[in-house]
Amino acid sequence: MNPYILATLLFGLGLGTTITFASSHWLLAWMGLEINTLAIIPLMAQHHHPRAVEATTKYFLTQAAAAAMVMFASTTNAWLTGQWDILHTSHPLPVTMITLALSLKIGLAPMHAWLPEVLQGLDLTTGLILSTWQKLAPFALLLQIQPTNSTMLILLGLASTLVGGWGGLNQTQLRKILAYSSIAHLGWMTLILQFSPSLTLLTLLTYIIMTSSTFLIFKLNDSTNINTLASSWAKAPALTSLTPIILLSLGGLPPLTGFMPKWMILQELTTQNLTTAATLAALTALLSLYFYLRLSYAMTLTMSPNNLSGTTPWRLFTTQQTLPLSISTTATITLLPLAPAILALLTL
């Protein structure tokens, strides 16, 4: 892609998200979401592969439907309350409609069916943008509206953690596995959204760091399914030995970064007397942990079939930028000791 066009599209992505962040009026927020969608569509379809075009079409239709629902709900809110202000969205009907529309935008269960299919048709770089940056603007709006129906958010969160764990069990394509991983993590964020917004932001931040490192590792190895992971030991031995730790961090095992948000969320849910929801969320995390372990096993404990056993395949040094990968990998593994400081900040 022409670098000038690429720069314009990336600027559009940043602009759309920033407009939504800064807006207090529903029309401006809607406009930011639309700019965001329109900016990523050429990035998704840039390779002109039939799968990419199909994924782009599916993405456009779901995002357009969600944006139309946001516009309809905000108009209904203005009609019922006389307010266009985001913070004054108080009537149960528009709040419920907007919550469901934004859930469709980010891919929460049961509105999740588009996400694995769309992610499977994209290259890993665009998939990374879709899994991380594109979640920011809808989450900014979800954090601003005061949910009137707390049970709905808890049910959405539990459904997402369950679907995210269950759906990824039988997958062999890495991008679909990462899509289900994304659904499960978004479920954890939604569970705690109404009780501790700062904890939701912390979970979103750690999710972005961990997902970035996973996508960048698969991009460096040029892997798109589980079978191709077996040859990664020959391409990047040091990185291959670190990858299981990163995947287990995504699964939420101590003493890694991914354990921190899950631990704090379970603690907060128990404080709110939602022990059943906390128990179900912890059990569904085991489902996700299984397919992360499966990826770890495929990458480090299996060998690619070679005619000349014991010889390292000839390879060239990579020309990809590895600085973002090294920073995100370090953050994915080592941020847990900061938990007391983060807890102190959350209680301020």
C-alpha positions as CSV (number, residue, x, y, z in Angstrom):
1,M,0.0,0.0,0.0
2,N,1.1,3.5,-0.8
3,P,2.7,5.0,2.4
4,Y,0.8,8.3,2.0
5,I,-2.5,6.4,1.8
6,L,-1.5,4.2,4.7
7,A,-0.6,7.3,6.8
8,T,-4.0,8.9,5.9
9,L,-5.9,5.8,7.0
10,L,-4.0,5.4,10.2
11,F,-4.6,9.1,10.9
12,G,-8.3,8.5,10.3
13,L,-8.2,5.6,12.8
14,G,-6.6,7.8,15.4
15,L,-9.0,10.7,14.7
16,G,-12.1,8.6,14.9
17,T,-11.2,7.2,18.3
18,T,-10.1,10.6,19.6
19,I,-13.4,12.2,18.5
20,T,-15.3,9.5,20.4
21,F,-13.1,9.9,23.4
22,A,-13.5,13.7,23.5
23,S,-17.2,13.9,22.7
24,S,-20.0,14.5,25.2
25,H,-22.7,14.6,22.4
26,W,-24.1,11.4,20.9
27,L,-23.9,12.7,17.3
28,L,-20.2,13.4,17.7
29,A,-19.6,10.0,19.3
30,W,-21.4,8.3,16.5
31,M,-19.4,10.3,13.9
32,G,-16.1,9.1,15.6
33,L,-17.3,5.5,15.4
34,E,-18.1,5.9,11.7
35,I,-14.7,7.5,10.9
36,N,-13.1,4.6,12.7
37,T,-15.0,2.0,10.7
38,L,-14.4,3.7,7.3
39,A,-10.7,4.1,8.0
40,I,-10.0,0.4,8.7
41,I,-12.0,-1.0,5.8
42,P,-9.3,-0.2,3.1
43,L,-6.7,-1.7,5.5
44,M,-8.7,-4.9,5.7
45,A,-9.3,-5.2,2.0
46,Q,-5.8,-4.1,0.9
47,H,-4.7,-7.6,-0.3
48,H,-7.7,-8.1,-2.6
49,H,-8.0,-11.7,-1.6
50,P,-11.5,-13.1,-1.7
51,R,-11.4,-14.1,2.0
52,A,-10.2,-10.5,2.9
53,V,-13.0,-8.9,0.8
54,E,-15.5,-11.3,2.4
55,A,-14.3,-10.4,5.9
56,T,-14.4,-6.7,5.1
57,T,-18.0,-6.9,3.8
58,K,-19.0,-8.8,7.0
59,Y,-17.3,-6.3,9.2
60,F,-18.8,-3.3,7.4
61,L,-22.4,-4.7,7.6
62,T,-22.1,-5.5,11.4
63,Q,-20.5,-2.1,12.2
64,A,-23.1,-0.3,10.1
65,A,-25.9,-2.1,11.8
66,A,-24.4,-1.3,15.3
67,A,-23.8,2.4,14.4
68,A,-27.4,2.7,13.1
69,M,-28.7,1.2,16.4
70,V,-26.5,3.7,18.3
71,M,-28.0,6.6,16.3
72,F,-31.6,5.3,16.8
73,A,-31.1,4.8,20.5
74,S,-29.5,8.2,21.0
75,T,-32.4,9.8,19.0
76,T,-34.9,7.9,21.2
77,N,-33.1,9.2,24.3
78,A,-33.3,12.8,23.0
79,W,-37.0,12.3,22.3
80,L,-37.7,10.8,25.8
81,T,-35.4,13.0,27.9
82,G,-34.7,16.1,25.8
83,Q,-30.9,15.4,26.2
84,W,-28.2,14.6,23.6
85,D,-25.5,14.5,26.3
86,I,-23.9,11.1,26.8
87,L,-23.7,11.4,30.6
88,H,-27.4,12.1,30.7
89,T,-28.5,8.9,29.1
90,S,-30.8,7.7,31.8
91,H,-33.9,6.1,30.3
92,P,-33.8,2.3,30.4
93,L,-34.9,1.7,26.8
94,P,-32.1,3.7,25.0
95,V,-29.5,2.6,27.6
96,T,-30.3,-1.1,26.8
97,M,-30.3,-0.5,23.1
98,I,-26.9,1.4,23.2
99,T,-25.4,-1.3,25.4
100,L,-26.4,-4.0,22.9
101,A,-25.3,-2.0,19.9
102,L,-21.8,-1.3,21.5
103,S,-21.6,-5.0,22.4
104,L,-22.2,-5.9,18.7
105,K,-19.5,-3.4,17.8
106,I,-16.8,-5.0,20.0
107,G,-18.0,-8.6,19.6
108,L,-19.5,-9.6,23.0
109,A,-21.5,-12.8,23.1
110,P,-24.2,-13.5,21.9
111,M,-23.4,-10.8,19.2
112,H,-20.0,-12.3,18.6
113,A,-20.5,-14.5,15.5
114,W,-18.9,-12.0,13.1
115,L,-15.6,-11.6,15.0
116,P,-13.9,-15.0,14.4
117,E,-15.0,-15.0,10.7
118,V,-13.7,-11.5,10.1
119,L,-10.4,-12.0,11.9
120,Q,-9.8,-15.2,9.9
121,G,-9.9,-13.3,6.6
122,L,-7.3,-10.6,7.6
123,D,-3.6,-10.5,7.8
124,L,-2.1,-10.5,11.3
125,T,-1.2,-6.7,11.4
126,T,-4.8,-5.6,10.5
127,G,-6.1,-8.3,12.9
128,L,-4.0,-6.8,15.7
129,I,-5.5,-3.3,15.0
130,L,-9.0,-4.9,14.9
131,S,-8.5,-6.8,18.2
132,T,-7.0,-3.8,20.1
133,W,-7.4,-0.3,18.8
134,Q,-11.0,-0.8,17.5
135,K,-12.2,-1.8,21.0
136,L,-11.2,1.5,22.6
137,A,-13.9,3.8,21.3
138,P,-16.9,1.6,22.1
139,F,-15.5,0.9,25.5
140,A,-15.1,4.7,26.1
141,L,-18.9,5.0,25.5
142,L,-19.8,1.9,27.6
143,L,-17.8,3.5,30.5
144,Q,-19.7,6.8,30.2
145,I,-23.3,5.6,30.1
146,Q,-24.7,4.6,33.5
147,P,-26.2,1.1,33.0
148,T,-29.7,0.9,34.4
149,N,-29.9,-2.9,34.0
150,S,-26.9,-4.4,35.9
151,T,-28.1,-8.0,35.3
152,M,-27.8,-7.6,31.5
153,L,-24.1,-6.6,31.7
154,I,-23.3,-9.6,34.0
155,L,-25.1,-12.0,31.7
156,L,-23.3,-10.5,28.7
157,G,-20.0,-10.9,30.5
158,L,-20.6,-14.5,31.6
159,A,-21.9,-15.5,28.2
160,S,-18.7,-14.0,26.6
161,T,-16.3,-15.7,28.9
162,L,-18.1,-19.0,28.3
163,V,-18.4,-18.6,24.5
164,G,-14.7,-17.4,24.3
165,G,-13.5,-20.5,26.1
166,W,-15.8,-23.0,24.5
167,G,-15.4,-21.7,20.9
168,G,-11.7,-21.8,20.9
169,L,-11.4,-25.4,22.1
170,N,-11.7,-27.1,18.7
171,Q,-9.9,-24.5,16.5
172,T,-6.8,-25.0,14.5
173,Q,-6.5,-21.6,13.0
174,L,-4.5,-19.1,15.1
175,R,-6.6,-16.1,14.2
176,K,-9.8,-17.8,15.2
177,I,-8.3,-18.8,18.5
178,L,-7.2,-15.2,19.1
179,A,-10.7,-14.0,18.2
180,Y,-12.3,-16.3,20.8
181,S,-9.6,-15.2,23.3
182,S,-10.6,-11.6,22.6
183,I,-14.3,-12.5,23.3
184,A,-13.4,-14.1,26.6
185,H,-11.3,-11.2,27.7
186,L,-14.0,-8.7,26.7
187,G,-16.4,-10.7,28.9
188,W,-14.2,-10.2,31.9
189,M,-14.1,-6.5,31.3
190,T,-17.9,-6.3,30.9
191,L,-18.5,-8.3,34.2
192,I,-16.8,-5.6,36.2
193,L,-17.7,-2.6,34.1
194,Q,-20.5,-1.2,36.4
195,F,-18.7,-1.9,39.7
196,S,-15.2,-0.7,39.0
197,P,-14.6,1.2,35.7
198,S,-11.0,1.8,36.6
199,L,-10.5,-2.0,36.9
200,T,-12.1,-2.4,33.4
201,L,-9.6,0.0,32.0
202,L,-6.7,-1.9,33.7
203,T,-8.0,-5.2,32.2
204,L,-8.3,-3.5,28.8
205,L,-4.8,-2.3,29.0
206,T,-3.3,-5.6,30.0
207,Y,-5.4,-7.3,27.3
208,I,-4.0,-5.0,24.6
209,I,-0.4,-5.6,25.8
210,M,-0.8,-9.4,25.9
211,T,-2.7,-9.7,22.6
212,S,-0.1,-7.4,20.9
213,S,2.8,-9.6,21.9
214,T,0.9,-12.8,20.7
215,F,0.0,-11.3,17.3
216,L,3.5,-10.0,16.8
217,I,5.0,-13.4,17.6
218,F,2.8,-15.1,15.1
219,K,3.6,-12.4,12.6
220,L,7.4,-12.9,13.1
221,N,7.0,-16.6,12.6
222,D,4.6,-16.2,9.7
223,S,2.2,-18.7,11.4
224,T,-1.5,-18.9,10.7
225,N,-2.4,-22.3,12.0
226,I,-1.2,-24.7,14.8
227,N,0.7,-26.9,12.4
228,T,3.1,-24.2,11.3
229,L,4.0,-23.3,14.9
230,A,6.1,-26.5,15.1
231,S,8.8,-25.0,12.9
232,S,9.2,-21.8,14.9
233,W,12.0,-23.3,17.1
234,A,14.3,-23.1,14.0
235,K,13.4,-19.5,13.2
236,A,13.5,-17.9,16.6
237,P,14.6,-20.3,19.4
238,A,14.7,-17.7,22.2
239,L,11.3,-16.3,21.3
240,T,9.9,-19.8,21.0
241,S,11.0,-20.5,24.6
242,L,9.3,-17.3,25.8
243,T,6.0,-17.9,23.9
244,P,4.4,-20.4,26.3
245,I,4.9,-18.0,29.2
246,I,3.2,-15.3,27.1
247,L,0.3,-17.7,26.3
248,L,0.0,-18.7,29.9
249,S,-0.1,-15.0,30.8
250,L,-3.1,-14.6,28.5
251,G,-4.6,-17.6,30.3
252,G,-4.2,-15.7,33.6
253,L,-1.7,-17.9,35.5
254,P,0.4,-16.4,38.3
255,P,3.1,-15.0,38.6
256,L,2.4,-13.4,35.1
257,T,0.8,-10.1,34.1
258,G,-2.5,-11.7,33.0
259,F,-3.2,-13.0,36.5
260,M,-3.5,-9.4,37.9
261,P,-6.8,-8.3,36.3
262,K,-8.5,-11.7,36.8
263,W,-7.5,-11.7,40.5
264,M,-8.8,-8.2,41.1
265,I,-12.0,-8.8,39.2
266,L,-12.8,-12.0,41.2
267,Q,-12.0,-10.1,44.4
268,E,-14.4,-7.2,43.4
269,L,-17.2,-9.6,42.3
270,T,-16.9,-11.3,45.7
271,T,-17.0,-8.0,47.5
272,Q,-20.3,-7.2,45.6
273,N,-21.8,-10.5,46.8
274,L,-21.7,-12.0,43.3
275,T,-19.9,-15.2,44.3
276,T,-21.9,-17.3,41.7
277,A,-20.8,-15.0,38.9
278,A,-17.2,-15.0,40.2
279,T,-17.2,-18.9,40.4
280,L,-18.6,-19.3,36.9
281,A,-16.1,-16.7,35.4
282,A,-13.2,-18.6,37.1
283,L,-14.4,-21.9,35.7
284,T,-14.8,-20.6,32.2
285,A,-11.2,-19.3,32.4
286,L,-10.1,-22.9,32.5
287,L,-11.6,-23.5,29.1
288,S,-9.4,-20.7,27.7
289,L,-6.4,-22.0,29.5
290,Y,-6.8,-25.3,27.7
291,F,-6.3,-23.9,24.2
292,Y,-3.4,-21.7,25.3
293,L,-1.7,-24.8,26.7
294,R,-2.5,-26.6,23.4
295,L,-0.7,-23.8,21.5
296,S,2.2,-23.9,23.9
297,Y,2.5,-27.7,23.4
298,A,2.3,-27.4,19.6
299,M,5.0,-24.7,19.6
300,T,7.6,-26.0,22.0
301,L,7.1,-29.8,22.5
302,T,6.4,-30.9,18.9
303,M,8.9,-30.8,16.0
304,S,8.1,-30.1,12.3
305,P,8.5,-33.2,10.1
306,N,11.9,-32.9,8.4
307,N,13.7,-35.3,6.0
308,L,17.1,-34.4,7.5
309,S,16.5,-34.9,11.2
310,G,18.6,-32.8,13.5
311,T,19.5,-30.0,11.0
312,T,18.3,-26.5,11.5
313,P,16.4,-25.2,8.4
314,W,18.4,-22.6,6.5
315,R,16.9,-19.2,7.3
316,L,17.5,-15.4,6.7
317,F,17.5,-12.9,9.5
318,T,14.1,-11.2,9.8
319,T,13.7,-7.6,8.5
320,Q,10.7,-7.0,10.7
321,Q,10.7,-4.5,13.6
322,T,11.2,-6.4,16.8
323,L,11.3,-3.5,19.3
324,P,7.4,-3.4,19.8
325,L,7.5,-7.2,20.3
326,S,10.3,-7.0,22.9
327,I,8.5,-4.3,24.8
328,S,5.1,-6.0,24.8
329,T,6.7,-9.4,25.7
330,T,8.5,-7.9,28.7
331,A,5.3,-6.2,29.8
332,T,3.3,-9.4,29.3
333,I,5.6,-11.4,31.6
334,T,6.7,-9.0,34.3
335,L,4.0,-6.5,35.4
336,L,2.5,-8.5,38.2
337,P,4.8,-7.0,40.9
338,L,3.2,-3.6,40.2
339,A,-0.2,-5.0,41.4
340,P,0.0,-3.3,44.9
341,A,0.8,0.1,43.3
342,I,-2.1,-0.4,40.9
343,L,-4.4,-1.4,43.7
344,A,-3.5,1.7,45.6
345,L,-4.2,3.8,42.5
346,L,-7.6,2.1,42.0
347,T,-8.7,2.8,45.6
348,L,-7.8,6.5,45.4
